[in-house]
Amino acid sequence: MLQGQQGTPFQRVRRNIARASHALQKEDYTKAIAAAKTAFQTVPKCRNLYGQQKIELKFMLEDFCGTFSTNPGILDILAKMHMRVRPYIKYDGNPALIVNRLDILQTRIEDLEREKEEQTRAAMDQKRQEYLAHAEEYFRTGETPRAKSYLRRVVDEYGDTPGVITDVGKRMLDAELFVEAAEILEDSRARFPSDAAAYQHCVNAYLGMQEYAKAETVYKDALRQFGNHPRTLLNLSKLYLAWRKRDDAYEYARRALEADPGLDEARKIMEKTE
């Protein structure tokens, strides 16, 4: 049984009103509304109360409605939504009406929060694009250290967003900054192991440094992560060919051709390395 469902209906109402009041004080309006809705939805189950509990229930609900409807944060939200009903909720023995009002407010708050999140994302994306534009301009003018500084900012501030680190690594790679590109792309692979582009760009960075062993490691990681894709097998075969490891080149070309009989390039490598 859930914690909020334990006890008598009266106890559940009291407990959830306490939670709602506490959340209201903490300005956690979403949690306050959720707890209040639970409380008022439970009120009909308290119809058989009498004596002190009946008096306490009425006072508790009236007091909460008054506190809620005069809370400065709630009033500010209502003003932003152009909702002019005052008081917004009032206990008059009809808990269903209060639940309905709270439902409406909850939906509006969620809409506001969603809009705020979208605005924040848009502002962050605009700032990221500005950093990238600065980096590209500094690359164009030959001011590589300043370009790298802006790309590092992108990683530091936006690296938790999928694709961002890989994009920065690709820009480093395009500028032939192979060491920096490999470092960044390894970070991308570690954080986002399902980002296939990070593997290919990382291989290219290592090939730019003629670090064949490290490129081999990335290809084998890709095979473990994504399966024996024929194109990856072919590319690993080509790596071995450049590395002058003819036996390995033959083996992976054979596996690539087995996976995709239409890969003529794999067949040619096999013929060359037989």
MIMAR-118251 format. One record per residue (C-alpha): x, y, z. Coordinates in steps of 0.001 Angstrom, whole numbers, plus 500000, padded with zeros to 6 digits. Example, Ala and Ser with C-alpha at 12.3 -4.5 7.8 and 13.67 -1.06 7.14 Angstrom:
! MIMAR-118251
+--------+--------+--------+
:      u :      v :      w :
+--------+--------+--------+
: 512300 : 495500 : 507800 :
: 513670 : 498940 : 507140 :
+--------+--------+--------+
***
This chain:
! MIMAR-118251
+--------+--------+--------+
:      u :      v :      w :
+--------+--------+--------+
: 500000 : 500000 : 500000 :
: 501277 : 503461 : 499137 :
: 502186 : 505725 : 502015 :
: 499578 : 508303 : 501010 :
: 496865 : 505614 : 501221 :
: 497590 : 504473 : 504762 :
: 495292 : 505224 : 507684 :
: 491651 : 506324 : 507844 :
: 490271 : 508788 : 505270 :
: 490466 : 511559 : 507876 :
: 494118 : 510760 : 508573 :
: 494893 : 510706 : 504848 :
: 493258 : 514100 : 504351 :
: 495163 : 515573 : 507274 :
: 498441 : 514090 : 506106 :
: 498069 : 515355 : 502547 :
: 496949 : 518806 : 503629 :
: 500093 : 518969 : 505781 :
: 502193 : 517977 : 502775 :
: 500454 : 520501 : 500566 :
: 500963 : 523260 : 503143 :
: 504637 : 522404 : 503522 :
: 505167 : 522383 : 499743 :
: 503336 : 525704 : 499480 :
: 505739 : 527236 : 501996 :
: 508656 : 525867 : 499973 :
: 507155 : 527400 : 496803 :
: 506903 : 523938 : 495262 :
: 503502 : 524613 : 493766 :
: 503321 : 521470 : 491636 :
: 503816 : 519259 : 494683 :
: 501431 : 521405 : 496757 :
: 498658 : 521059 : 494201 :
: 499210 : 517302 : 493812 :
: 498968 : 516722 : 497576 :
: 495959 : 519043 : 497893 :
: 494141 : 517203 : 495105 :
: 494718 : 513904 : 496891 :
: 493369 : 515399 : 500089 :
: 490189 : 516815 : 498541 :
: 489595 : 513647 : 496528 :
: 489584 : 511770 : 499848 :
: 487145 : 514175 : 501549 :
: 483959 : 512371 : 500323 :
: 485144 : 509280 : 502214 :
: 484989 : 511318 : 505446 :
: 481212 : 511811 : 505338 :
: 480612 : 509680 : 508431 :
: 482776 : 511834 : 510678 :
: 481222 : 513398 : 513755 :
: 482269 : 515430 : 516745 :
: 485761 : 516893 : 517002 :
: 487077 : 515255 : 513833 :
: 484255 : 516723 : 511753 :
: 484972 : 520201 : 513128 :
: 488709 : 519757 : 512632 :
: 488244 : 518589 : 509031 :
: 486128 : 521618 : 508119 :
: 488545 : 524051 : 509769 :
: 491569 : 522368 : 508179 :
: 490125 : 522531 : 504655 :
: 488856 : 526083 : 504996 :
: 492203 : 527203 : 506396 :
: 494158 : 525550 : 503586 :
: 491925 : 527041 : 500897 :
: 492413 : 530488 : 502423 :
: 496177 : 530067 : 502705 :
: 496439 : 528697 : 499174 :
: 494296 : 531429 : 497615 :
: 496284 : 534229 : 499286 :
: 499745 : 532769 : 498737 :
: 501843 : 535407 : 496895 :
: 503346 : 532856 : 494508 :
: 499946 : 531403 : 493625 :
: 498541 : 534916 : 493139 :
: 501446 : 535723 : 490829 :
: 500779 : 532583 : 488777 :
: 497075 : 533386 : 488581 :
: 497889 : 536916 : 487413 :
: 500212 : 535613 : 484676 :
: 497430 : 533309 : 483527 :
: 494841 : 536106 : 483672 :
: 492741 : 533989 : 486039 :
: 490784 : 536518 : 488074 :
: 488612 : 534246 : 490237 :
: 489134 : 535219 : 493889 :
: 489457 : 533302 : 496068 :
: 490670 : 530681 : 493639 :
: 489539 : 527837 : 495901 :
: 487063 : 528036 : 498786 :
: 485809 : 525120 : 500822 :
: 482024 : 525118 : 500711 :
: 481369 : 521400 : 501036 :
: 482007 : 520699 : 497339 :
: 485489 : 519100 : 497143 :
: 484945 : 518062 : 493502 :
: 484836 : 521723 : 492452 :
: 488097 : 522386 : 494282 :
: 489765 : 519366 : 492639 :
: 488605 : 520653 : 489266 :
: 490041 : 524117 : 489975 :
: 493318 : 522587 : 491109 :
: 493404 : 520434 : 487965 :
: 493072 : 523538 : 485806 :
: 495794 : 525345 : 487712 :
: 498095 : 522335 : 487590 :
: 497706 : 522116 : 483814 :
: 498400 : 525824 : 483412 :
: 501499 : 525623 : 485633 :
: 502800 : 522655 : 483655 :
: 502272 : 524651 : 480449 :
: 504182 : 527596 : 481922 :
: 507024 : 525349 : 483051 :
: 507167 : 523735 : 479619 :
: 507284 : 527140 : 477925 :
: 510012 : 528265 : 480314 :
: 512044 : 525140 : 479598 :
: 511652 : 525686 : 475851 :
: 512755 : 529306 : 476180 :
: 515751 : 528229 : 478256 :
: 516709 : 525588 : 475682 :
: 516342 : 528109 : 472860 :
: 518533 : 530637 : 474679 :
: 521146 : 527969 : 475410 :
: 521126 : 526796 : 471808 :
: 521545 : 530366 : 470583 :
: 524527 : 530849 : 472901 :
: 526050 : 527570 : 471738 :
: 525666 : 528620 : 468108 :
: 527372 : 531908 : 468922 :
: 530320 : 530038 : 470439 :
: 530553 : 527828 : 467352 :
: 530372 : 530843 : 465044 :
: 533206 : 532505 : 466965 :
: 535260 : 529316 : 466738 :
: 534737 : 529042 : 462991 :
: 535696 : 532692 : 462497 :
: 538883 : 532271 : 464516 :
: 539756 : 529134 : 462575 :
: 539242 : 531113 : 459360 :
: 541548 : 533893 : 460518 :
: 544188 : 531502 : 461797 :
: 543632 : 532250 : 465500 :
: 543535 : 528595 : 466453 :
: 544007 : 528953 : 470242 :
: 540993 : 531277 : 470454 :
: 538955 : 528923 : 468257 :
: 539819 : 525991 : 470519 :
: 538867 : 528070 : 473564 :
: 535343 : 528597 : 472237 :
: 534962 : 524936 : 471328 :
: 536044 : 523976 : 474835 :
: 533344 : 526244 : 476202 :
: 530778 : 524378 : 474129 :
: 531927 : 521054 : 475600 :
: 532047 : 522401 : 479158 :
: 528629 : 524080 : 479037 :
: 526641 : 521859 : 476675 :
: 528432 : 518515 : 476736 :
: 525511 : 516755 : 478406 :
: 523440 : 517238 : 475249 :
: 523743 : 514254 : 472870 :
: 525677 : 515037 : 469700 :
: 527306 : 518229 : 470963 :
: 530707 : 516766 : 471896 :
: 530841 : 514775 : 468671 :
: 530130 : 517933 : 466682 :
: 532967 : 519749 : 468467 :
: 535292 : 516807 : 467829 :
: 534393 : 516863 : 464131 :
: 535210 : 520592 : 463983 :
: 538572 : 519919 : 465603 :
: 539120 : 517125 : 463094 :
: 538252 : 519401 : 460157 :
: 540854 : 521859 : 461463 :
: 543374 : 518959 : 461497 :
: 543763 : 519218 : 465261 :
: 543985 : 515455 : 465494 :
: 545179 : 515146 : 469086 :
: 542477 : 517478 : 470446 :
: 539848 : 515859 : 468224 :
: 540706 : 512370 : 469456 :
: 540568 : 513493 : 473084 :
: 537152 : 515099 : 472646 :
: 535736 : 512230 : 470615 :
: 536910 : 509694 : 473181 :
: 534983 : 511743 : 475741 :
: 531937 : 511611 : 473476 :
: 532225 : 507833 : 473109 :
: 532467 : 507442 : 476875 :
: 529431 : 509606 : 477565 :
: 527304 : 508525 : 474608 :
: 528371 : 505018 : 473549 :
: 525504 : 504738 : 471055 :
: 526638 : 507796 : 469041 :
: 527968 : 506040 : 465937 :
: 529420 : 509225 : 464414 :
: 531783 : 509632 : 467380 :
: 533432 : 506300 : 466535 :
: 534056 : 507122 : 462887 :
: 535359 : 510615 : 463602 :
: 537557 : 509212 : 466387 :
: 539042 : 506673 : 463966 :
: 539768 : 509476 : 461502 :
: 541494 : 511489 : 464213 :
: 543758 : 508545 : 465056 :
: 544430 : 507879 : 461380 :
: 545428 : 511526 : 461034 :
: 548123 : 510795 : 463627 :
: 548858 : 507345 : 462103 :
: 547874 : 505823 : 465434 :
: 546728 : 502559 : 463886 :
: 546504 : 500612 : 467130 :
: 544174 : 503196 : 468666 :
: 542071 : 503316 : 465511 :
: 541837 : 499515 : 465637 :
: 540578 : 499712 : 469234 :
: 537832 : 502147 : 468247 :
: 536711 : 499945 : 465336 :
: 536542 : 496889 : 467602 :
: 534580 : 498881 : 470175 :
: 532167 : 499823 : 467386 :
: 531749 : 496173 : 466408 :
: 530940 : 495275 : 470011 :
: 528556 : 498207 : 470366 :
: 526726 : 498011 : 467047 :
: 527332 : 494462 : 465847 :
: 529246 : 493142 : 462848 :
: 528178 : 495753 : 460344 :
: 529716 : 494902 : 456946 :
: 530914 : 498463 : 456314 :
: 532686 : 498567 : 459701 :
: 534308 : 495214 : 458964 :
: 535424 : 496548 : 455586 :
: 536836 : 499724 : 457093 :
: 538771 : 497717 : 459669 :
: 540116 : 495568 : 456837 :
: 541274 : 498726 : 455017 :
: 542945 : 499902 : 458229 :
: 544883 : 496643 : 458459 :
: 545852 : 496991 : 454804 :
: 547271 : 500475 : 455420 :
: 548968 : 499073 : 458545 :
: 550476 : 496303 : 456398 :
: 548790 : 493582 : 458402 :
: 547804 : 491520 : 455402 :
: 546441 : 488507 : 457264 :
: 544122 : 490660 : 459368 :
: 543127 : 492668 : 456303 :
: 542185 : 489448 : 454519 :
: 540224 : 488092 : 457490 :
: 538110 : 491192 : 457995 :
: 537547 : 491618 : 454266 :
: 536324 : 488009 : 454229 :
: 533954 : 488695 : 457125 :
: 532696 : 491856 : 455430 :
: 532014 : 490000 : 452185 :
: 530298 : 487215 : 454073 :
: 528013 : 489792 : 455721 :
: 527388 : 491620 : 452435 :
: 528245 : 489693 : 449243 :
: 527836 : 492901 : 447252 :
: 530924 : 494537 : 448749 :
: 533280 : 494416 : 445751 :
: 535899 : 496413 : 447649 :
: 536118 : 493630 : 450224 :
: 536574 : 491079 : 447440 :
: 539394 : 493134 : 445945 :
: 541186 : 493331 : 449311 :
: 540939 : 489559 : 449630 :
: 542418 : 489118 : 446190 :
: 545222 : 491564 : 446993 :
: 546093 : 489902 : 450302 :
: 545782 : 486229 : 449363 :
+--------+--------+--------+
***
